[in-house]
C-alpha cells in the first residue's frame, strides 16, 4: 500500500513540476479547474467532465498545457 501511495505522489509531483502554469492560469475558470484537478489526481475522465469536453478534447488541452500523462 505504501508503494502505491508513493507512486501516486511521485506522479502528482511530476505533473505539477512540468505543467505550464502561466498557460493554465490564462484559461477560463472551467478549463483551469479541470486541468488543476487533473494535475492533482491524474483522472482524465472526471477532468474532462469538469471541463465540459470529451476525453480526446481534454487530452489535447492537457498537451497544450504541457501536463504529462504519468501513470
N, C-alpha and C positions, 0 to 999 in steps of 0.2 A: 504494500500500500504506500509506503514511504517513497518508493521509486516512482510510482505513478504521479504522486504529488510533486516530486522533484522535476519530473519531465514536463508536467503541466506548467510549473513556474518558469522553467527554462524557456519553453515555447512562448509564454507571455512576455518574458524579458526580451527575447529576440524580436517579437512583433513590435514591442514598444520602442526599442532602440532604432529599428530600421525604418519605421513609419515616417512619412513626410508630414510632420505636424503642421507646418505652415499651410500646406495644401488642405489638409483635413480641417483646420480651423477656418479656412476660407469658404467652406461648403455651407449650404443651407442647414439649419438645425437638424432636420430629419436624417440627412445623409451623414452629417457629422456624428450624431448619436449612434447611428448604425455602425460606422467604422470604429468608433471608440468601443462599442460593445464587442465587435469582432476582435479587436486588439486584446481585450481583456479575457475573452472566452474562447476564441477560435471557432465559434459556432456560426458558420456561414449561412445556414438556413434561417435561423432566427434573425441574424443581422440583415439578411435580405428582406425579411418581412418588416422589420423596423423601418428600413429604407423605402419600402413600397416598390421594390424591384424584384425581378426574377433572380434566381441564384446566378445565372450567367451574367446578367447585367451588373449585379453586385460584385461579382468576381472581376469584371472589367474595371469597376470603380476601385476595388481593392488594389489592383495592379497599378492604376494611376497614382494611388496614394502610397505606393511602394511598401505596402504591408505584406510581408512574406507569408506564404501558406506553410505553417510549421505544424507538423503532427507529432 
